């Protein structure tokens, strides 16, 4: 562990000097003007219908709408899971949770994180000469070597998990409301069910906690400042750069100040959308100013809206999951219904990505990893399989297929799949479909029991997450899966007739594809995350002070 102690000491030195003293911005002749820069912005709990370019009822995303007009908008783009940690792990590894080991969220007291034998996008790009930075929410482990500085990021500024996972002095708006952090000898608080402990939310710069509790009302401004500083310094260095921004928006608590008109909850959410949009606009403006023609900017979301937060949750647009909604619970975040994982997505790269194009290509957050590496000319890590595709041809307008191709050379035993059970002999390209892992509402976390094949979507298990009214949809297993035709039924209201010809034609292909990916995972080098917990690993800059305060607020 001597190397780890040395690395901690070295990164800690950054606080004795200027902002990035240990980030090597020195010019290397073989990198200047050849490799593109990458800015990946990941919104939190943002609904597909929260983007004005997607849904006419939204009027609060002027900068994002401008980015859509100046680039390409993807309307069939999907998170790799419908909850925080698994979605982020998939983005940074290009692998589903059954491979990378991250199948559910990490806690404030989690000892582990994204397994250390998994290779992150930042680690590969740093090895290819990139300077790497991360701003915002991490949520892939904060203890020891799971910290972002040890997972490939030269610079980190942000919170280690969701910003509702600790108290603050500016608690913002939540449902139910959460109280502020205690002060002095104030007695222990009577916490609501959804409020976290008296340990305050920390803000990190590299390995140091620089503020605890975080001032939520100033967090967006700080993120914008740090992101623009990183882009400016990296772009003048001659080295290519990766900046990954994990936004706090639109996760609760919302910190924005609402306008005076309209119902209070809608005003709060609209104010939050506008604050997020302004932050993204500042980042894009900085890119345009200093590195416009050689920077690829990708904006998307980690999962759909958190419906149990009622008026403080976003819009799923037309993806209402009506079949589930009629049976109780929410068909949004934590579910495999479209509202849980279909997310806004924009690609922007002047001169490379087509302008004002709407693409229906079936794409996923999983595709970011292999696509970015291909554009950077960096090889995929050896000895493991990936679930994403290099979709650069789709980004550049040369293809419109993505994952929408049918499985090739499929050979199945109809006796084994006629009732919907995966089985039989088969050879199929499982990458031609998407698999949506269970994310908390039903089934075992991370298990693959929902399959998207072309316009069809099959559910082997269904369930609803907690809804605004407190209801939870019952978990139901379907030996013969429910299959919806999304081209005819965006609301997922009426599954195909199990006795119909269309269902009988699609079912064997779905079953074969699922059998194929499960067999591939069984042969792969898979990881297992450590989900053990220990209260002593909670970030705390001063355990002698109430709520671990760093300083009086």
C-alpha positions in Angstrom: 0.0 0.0 0.0 3.0 2.3 0.0 2.2 3.4 -3.6 -1.3 4.4 -2.5 -0.1 6.4 0.4 2.4 8.2 -1.9 -0.3 9.0 -4.4 -2.6 10.3 -1.7 0.2 12.6 -0.5 1.0 13.8 -4.0 -2.6 14.6 -4.9 -3.0 16.3 -1.5 -0.2 18.7 -2.4 -2.5 20.3 -5.0 -4.1 22.3 -2.2 -0.8 24.0 -1.4 -0.7 25.8 -4.7 -2.8 26.7 -7.7 -5.8 24.8 -9.0 -4.2 22.1 -11.1 -0.5 21.9 -10.1 -0.2 18.2 -10.6 -2.2 17.9 -13.8 0.4 17.6 -16.5 -0.7 20.1 -19.2 2.7 20.0 -21.0 2.6 19.8 -24.7 3.5 16.6 -26.6 4.0 17.0 -30.3 2.2 13.8 -31.2 -1.1 14.9 -29.5 -1.6 18.5 -30.7 -4.3 18.8 -33.4 -4.7 15.1 -33.9 -6.9 13.7 -31.1 -10.3 15.2 -30.3 -11.4 16.5 -26.9 -14.4 15.0 -25.2 -17.0 16.6 -22.8 -19.6 14.2 -21.5 -22.4 15.8 -19.5 -24.7 13.4 -17.5 -27.9 14.9 -16.1 -29.5 13.2 -13.0 -33.1 12.0 -13.0 -34.0 14.1 -16.0 -37.0 12.9 -17.9 -37.2 12.5 -21.7 -39.9 15.1 -21.7 -37.8 17.6 -19.8 -35.9 18.6 -23.0 -37.8 21.2 -24.9 -36.6 19.8 -28.2 -38.2 16.5 -27.3 -41.5 17.7 -25.8 -43.3 20.9 -26.8 -44.7 21.4 -23.3 -41.2 22.1 -21.9 -40.0 25.8 -22.3 -37.0 25.8 -19.9 -34.1 24.4 -21.9 -33.1 27.1 -24.3 -29.4 26.3 -24.4 -30.0 22.6 -24.8 -32.5 23.2 -27.5 -30.0 25.4 -29.3 -27.5 22.5 -29.0 -30.0 20.2 -30.5 -30.4 22.7 -33.5 -26.7 22.9 -33.9 -26.1 19.1 -33.6 -28.0 15.8 -33.5 -30.8 14.8 -31.2 -31.4 11.1 -30.4 -34.9 10.2 -29.5 -34.4 6.5 -28.9 -31.4 6.7 -26.5 -31.3 4.7 -23.3 -29.6 4.7 -20.0 -27.7 1.5 -19.2 -29.7 1.1 -16.0 -32.5 3.1 -14.3 -30.7 4.0 -11.1 -27.6 6.0 -10.3 -24.5 3.8 -9.6 -25.2 1.1 -12.2 -25.8 3.7 -14.9 -22.6 5.6 -14.2 -20.6 2.4 -13.9 -21.8 1.3 -17.4 -20.9 4.7 -18.9 -17.4 4.5 -17.6 -16.8 0.8 -18.5 -19.1 0.1 -21.5 -20.3 -3.0 -19.6 -23.6 -3.9 -18.0 -23.7 -4.5 -14.2 -23.6 -8.3 -14.5 -20.1 -7.8 -16.0 -18.7 -4.8 -14.1 -20.3 -5.8 -10.7 -22.3 -2.7 -10.0 -25.9 -3.7 -9.8 -27.3 -1.3 -7.3 -26.4 2.0 -5.6 -23.5 2.6 -3.2 -24.2 4.1 0.2 -22.6 6.8 2.3 -21.0 4.0 4.4 -20.0 1.8 1.4 -16.5 0.3 1.8 -16.2 -0.5 -1.9 -17.2 0.9 -5.3 -16.6 0.2 -9.0 -14.3 -2.8 -8.8 -10.7 -1.9 -9.2 -10.1 -4.5 -11.9 -12.6 -2.7 -14.1 -10.9 -0.2 -16.5 -12.6 3.2 -16.8 -12.8 5.5 -19.8 -10.6 8.0 -18.0 -7.9 5.4 -17.4 -7.7 4.4 -21.0 -7.7 8.0 -22.3 -5.1 9.1 -19.7 -2.9 6.3 -21.0 -3.4 7.7 -24.5 -2.1 11.1 -23.6 -5.3 12.8 -22.4 -5.6 15.1 -19.4 -8.8 14.0 -17.5 -11.2 15.8 -15.3 -14.4 15.1 -13.5 -16.8 17.6 -12.1 -19.9 16.7 -10.0 -21.6 13.5 -8.8 -19.4 10.4 -8.7 -21.4 7.7 -6.8 -19.0 4.8 -7.6 -17.3 4.6 -4.3 -15.5 7.2 -2.2 -13.4 5.2 0.2 -9.7 4.7 -0.4 -8.7 3.7 -4.0 -12.3 4.0 -5.2 -12.1 7.8 -5.3 -12.1 9.4 -8.8 -8.5 10.5 -8.5 -7.6 6.8 -8.4 -9.9 5.8 -11.3 -8.2 7.7 -14.0 -9.2 11.3 -13.3 -6.3 13.8 -12.9 -8.7 16.3 -11.4 -11.9 16.0 -9.4 -14.3 18.5 -8.0 -17.7 17.4 -6.7 -19.8 15.4 -4.3 -19.1 11.6 -3.8 -22.7 10.5 -4.2 -26.2 12.0 -4.6 -26.7 15.3 -3.0 -29.6 14.2 -0.9 -27.3 11.7 0.9 -26.3 14.1 3.6 -27.7 17.1 5.4 -26.9 20.7 4.4 -27.6 24.2 5.8 -29.5 25.0 2.5 -31.7 21.9 2.2 -33.6 23.2 -0.8 -36.8 21.5 -1.9 -37.6 17.8 -1.4 -40.6 15.6 -1.0 -41.0 15.1 1.9 -38.9 18.2 3.1 -35.7 17.4 4.9 -34.4 19.6 7.8 -31.1 21.4 7.8 -28.0 20.1 9.5 -27.8 20.4 13.3 -25.7 23.1 14.9 -24.0 23.2 18.3 -25.8 21.2 21.0 -29.1 21.0 19.1 -30.8 17.7 19.9 -30.9 14.9 17.4 -33.4 15.5 14.6 -36.5 13.4 14.0 -35.7 12.5 10.4 -38.3 11.8 7.7 -38.1 8.4 6.1 -36.3 9.7 3.0 -33.9 12.0 4.8 -30.3 11.0 5.4 -28.2 11.2 8.5 -26.8 14.1 10.5 -23.5 13.7 8.6 -23.3 16.6 6.3 -22.9 16.4 2.5 -19.2 16.9 1.6 -17.7 18.7 -1.4 -14.3 17.4 -2.6 -11.5 18.9 -4.6 -9.3 16.0 -5.4 -8.8 14.2 -2.1 -9.6 17.1 0.2 -13.0 17.9 1.6 -13.2 21.7 1.0 -16.7 22.2 2.3 -19.0 20.3 4.6 -21.9 20.8 4.5 -22.2 21.9 0.8 -23.9 25.1 0.0 -26.4 23.7 -2.5 -27.6 27.1 -3.6 -24.0 27.8 -4.9 -23.2 24.4 -6.2 -24.2 24.9 -9.9 -22.2 28.1 -10.1 -19.1 26.3 -8.7 -19.5 23.4 -11.1 -19.7 25.9 -14.0 -16.6 27.7 -12.8 -14.5 24.6 -12.3 -15.6 23.1 -15.7 -14.8 26.2 -17.6 -11.4 26.6 -15.9 -10.5 23.0 -16.7 -11.5 23.4 -20.4 -9.5 26.6 -20.7 -6.4 25.3 -19.1 -6.5 22.0 -20.9 -7.2 23.5 -24.3 -4.2 25.8 -24.0 -1.9 23.0 -23.0 -1.6 21.2 -26.3 -2.9 18.0 -24.8 -6.3 16.5 -25.6 -8.7 16.4 -22.7 -11.7 14.4 -21.3 -14.1 16.3 -19.0 -16.9 14.3 -17.4 -19.6 16.3 -15.7 -22.1 14.6 -13.4 -24.8 17.2 -12.8 -26.8 17.4 -9.6 -29.8 18.4 -11.6 -32.6 17.2 -11.8 -32.2 15.1 -8.7 -33.8 16.3 -5.5 -33.3 18.4 -3.5 -33.9 21.2 -6.0 -32.0 24.4 -5.1 -33.4 26.9 -7.5 -35.6 29.9 -6.6 -39.0 29.6 -8.2 -40.6 32.3 -10.3 -43.8 33.8 -9.1 -46.2 32.4 -11.7 -47.7 28.9 -11.8 -48.2 26.1 -9.3 -45.4 26.0 -6.7 -44.1 22.5 -7.6 -44.0 23.2 -11.3 -42.3 26.5 -10.7 -39.6 24.8 -8.6 -38.9 22.2 -11.2 -38.9 24.7 -14.0 -36.4 26.9 -12.1 -34.2 23.8 -11.6 -34.4 23.0 -15.3 -33.4 26.6 -16.2 -30.5 26.5 -13.8 -29.2 23.2 -15.3 -29.7 24.6 -18.8 -27.7 27.7 -17.9 -24.9 25.6 -16.5 -24.7 23.4 -19.6 -24.8 26.6 -21.8 -21.8 28.0 -20.0 -19.8 24.8 -20.6 -20.8 24.7 -24.3 -20.0 28.4 -24.7 -16.5 27.8 -23.2 -16.0 24.9 -25.6 -17.1 27.1 -28.5 -14.7 29.8 -27.4 -11.5 27.8 -27.0 -11.9 24.4 -28.6 -14.9 24.4 -30.9 -13.8 22.5 -33.9 -12.0 19.7 -32.1 -14.3 18.9 -29.2 -17.1 16.4 -29.1 -19.8 17.2 -26.6 -22.3 14.5 -25.5 -25.2 15.3 -23.3 -27.5 12.7 -21.8 -29.1 11.4 -18.6 -28.5 8.6 -16.1 -32.1 7.5 -15.8 -35.7 8.8 -15.9 -37.5 10.9 -13.4 -38.0 9.9 -9.7 -41.8 9.8 -9.7 -42.2 9.5 -6.0 -41.0 13.1 -5.6 -44.4 14.2 -7.2 -44.3 17.7 -8.5 -40.5 17.8 -8.0 -40.0 15.0 -10.6 -39.7 15.5 -14.3 -41.7 14.4 -17.4 -41.5 11.1 -19.2 -43.2 12.6 -22.2 -45.3 10.1 -24.1 -43.6 7.1 -22.4 -46.2 6.7 -19.6 -45.9 2.9 -19.1 -49.7 2.7 -19.0 -49.8 -1.1 -18.5 -47.9 -0.8 -15.3 -49.5 2.5 -14.2 -52.9 0.8 -14.3 -51.7 -1.8 -11.9 -50.0 0.5 -9.4 -46.6 2.1 -8.9 -44.5 4.3 -11.1 -43.1 3.2 -14.5 -40.2 5.7 -14.3 -36.9 5.6 -12.4 -35.9 2.2 -11.0 -38.0 0.4 -13.6 -37.4 -1.1 -17.0 -40.4 0.7 -18.6 -39.5 3.4 -21.2 -40.0 6.2 -18.7 -37.2 4.7 -16.5 -34.4 4.4 -19.1 -35.3 6.4 -22.2 -33.4 9.7 -21.7 -32.6 12.9 -23.6 -29.4 12.7 -25.7 -27.6 15.3 -27.8 -24.4 15.2 -29.8 -22.5 18.3 -30.7 -19.3 18.6 -32.8 -19.2 21.4 -35.4 -18.1 20.2 -38.7 -18.4 16.5 -37.8 -21.9 15.9 -36.3 -24.7 16.8 -38.6 -26.7 20.0 -37.7 -30.4 20.0 -36.8 -30.8 16.3 -37.2 -33.2 14.1 -35.3 -32.0 10.4 -35.2 -34.2 7.4 -34.4 -31.2 5.1 -34.1 -31.4 2.8 -31.1 -28.5 3.8 -28.9 -27.4 3.5 -25.3 -25.1 5.1 -22.7 -23.1 1.9 -23.1 -22.1 3.1 -26.5 -20.2 6.1 -25.1 -17.2 4.1 -23.9 -16.3 2.3 -27.2 -17.3 5.3 -29.4 -15.1 7.7 -27.5 -12.1 5.3 -27.5 -12.5 4.7 -31.3 -12.6 8.5 -32.0 -9.5 8.9 -29.8 -7.7 6.1 -31.5 -7.3 4.2 -28.2 -7.8 0.4 -28.0 -10.4 -1.3 -25.9 -9.1 -3.0 -22.8 -8.1 -6.6 -23.4 -9.5 -9.7 -21.8 -13.2 -8.6 -21.4 -16.4 -8.2 -23.4 -18.3 -5.0 -23.9 -22.0 -4.3 -24.3 -21.8 -1.0 -26.1 -21.1 -0.3 -29.8 -18.8 2.1 -31.6 -21.6 4.3 -33.0 -19.4 7.0 -34.6 -21.0 6.3 -38.0 -24.4 7.1 -36.5 -23.0 10.3 -34.9 -21.6 11.5 -38.2 -24.9 10.8 -40.1 -23.5 7.8 -42.1 -25.8 5.2 -40.5 -29.2 5.1 -38.7 -29.2 1.6 -37.3 -27.4 1.6 -33.9 -28.6 -1.5 -32.1 -31.7 -1.8 -34.3 -30.4 -4.6 -36.5 -31.9 -8.1 -36.2 -29.8 -10.9 -34.7 -27.8 -12.7 -37.3 -27.5 -16.4 -38.0 -30.0 -17.3 -35.2 -30.6 -21.0 -34.8 -33.0 -22.0 -32.0 -34.7 -25.1 -30.7 -38.4 -24.1 -31.0 -39.4 -26.6 -28.3 -37.3 -24.7 -25.8 -38.3 -21.2 -26.7 -41.9 -21.6 -27.7 -43.1 -20.8 -24.2 -40.6 -17.9 -23.9 -37.8 -19.7 -22.0 -34.4 -18.8 -23.2 -32.7 -21.9 -24.5 -31.7 -24.0 -27.4 -28.8 -23.8 -29.7 -28.2 -20.3 -31.1 -25.7 -18.0 -32.6 -26.8 -14.4 -32.5 -25.1 -11.0 -32.3 -26.5 -10.0 -29.0 -25.3 -6.4 -29.6 -28.1 -6.0 -32.0 -30.5 -5.6 -29.1 -30.5 -3.8 -25.8 -31.0 -5.4 -22.4 -32.4 -3.3 -19.6 -31.3 -4.5 -16.2 -33.5 -4.7 -13.2 -32.9 -1.5 -11.1 -34.9 -1.8 -7.9 -38.6 -2.0 -8.8 -38.8 -5.7 -9.6 -36.6 -8.8 -9.9 -33.0 -9.3 -8.8 -30.9 -6.2 -9.1 -28.9 -6.2 -12.3 -30.6 -9.2 -13.8 -31.5 -9.0 -17.5 -35.2 -9.7 -17.8 -36.2 -7.0 -20.2 -35.2 -7.2 -23.9 -35.4 -4.5 -26.6 -35.3 -6.1 -30.1 -35.9 -3.6 -33.0 -39.2 -2.0 -32.2 -40.2 -4.8 -29.8 -39.8 -4.8 -26.1 -40.2 -8.0 -24.0 -40.7 -8.1 -20.2 -40.0 -11.3 -18.3 -40.7 -9.4 -15.1 -42.7 -6.3 -14.4 -43.2 -4.0 -11.4 -43.7 -0.4 -10.5 -41.5 1.8 -8.3 -42.9 3.9 -5.5 -45.3 6.5 -7.0 -46.3 9.9 -5.9 -49.3 8.4 -4.1 -47.1 6.0 -2.2 -48.2 2.9 -4.2 -45.8 0.3 -5.4 -46.6 -2.0 -8.3 -46.5 -5.7 -7.5 -43.7 -7.8 -8.9 -45.0 -10.1 -11.6 -43.0 -12.8 -13.4 -44.0 -13.7 -17.0 -42.9 -17.1 -18.2 -44.1 -16.1 -21.6 -43.1 -12.4 -21.6 -45.2 -9.4 -22.3 -44.1 -8.0 -25.7 -45.0 -4.5 -26.8 -44.6 -2.9 -30.2 -43.1 0.5 -29.4 -43.6 1.9 -32.9 -47.4 1.4 -32.4 -47.5 1.8 -28.6 -45.1 4.3 -27.1 -47.2 4.3 -23.9 -46.6 0.5 -23.4 -50.3 0.2 -22.9 -51.3 -3.1 -24.7 -49.0 -6.0 -25.1 -49.2 -8.2 -28.2 -51.7 -11.0 -28.2 -49.7 -14.1 -27.1 -51.7 -16.2 -29.5 -51.1 -13.9 -32.5 -48.7 -14.4 -35.4 -46.6 -11.4 -34.6 -46.0 -12.5 -31.0 -45.1 -16.0 -32.2 -42.6 -14.6 -34.7 -40.9 -12.3 -32.3 -40.7 -14.5 -29.2 -38.1 -17.0 -30.4 -35.8 -14.1 -31.5 -36.2 -12.4 -28.1 -35.5 -15.6 -26.2 -32.4 -16.4 -28.4 -31.0 -13.0 -27.9 -31.4 -13.2 -24.1 -29.9 -16.7 -24.1 -27.0 -15.3 -26.1 -26.0 -12.5 -23.8 -26.3 -14.6 -20.7 -24.1 -17.2 -22.2 -21.6 -14.5 -23.2 -21.6 -13.1 -19.7 -21.0 -16.6 -18.3 -17.8 -16.8 -20.4 -16.6 -13.3 -19.7 -14.3 -12.0 -17.1 -16.8 -10.5 -14.7 -16.3 -8.4 -11.6 -18.0 -8.3 -8.2 -18.4 -5.1 -6.3 -17.9 -4.9 -2.5 -21.2 -3.6 -1.1 -20.1 -4.1 2.6 -20.7 -1.0 4.8 -18.7 0.5 7.7 -19.8 3.8 9.4 -16.2 4.8 9.8 -15.8 5.4 6.0 -18.3 8.2 5.9 -16.6 11.3 4.6 -16.0 13.6 7.6 -13.6 16.5 7.7 -14.0 17.1 11.4 -15.6 14.4 13.5 -15.4 16.6 16.6 -18.0 19.1 15.2 -21.7 18.5 14.7 -22.5 17.0 11.3 -18.7 16.9 10.5 -18.6 20.6 9.8 -15.4 21.9 8.2 -16.1 25.4 9.2 -18.9 27.6 10.6 -21.4 28.4 7.9 
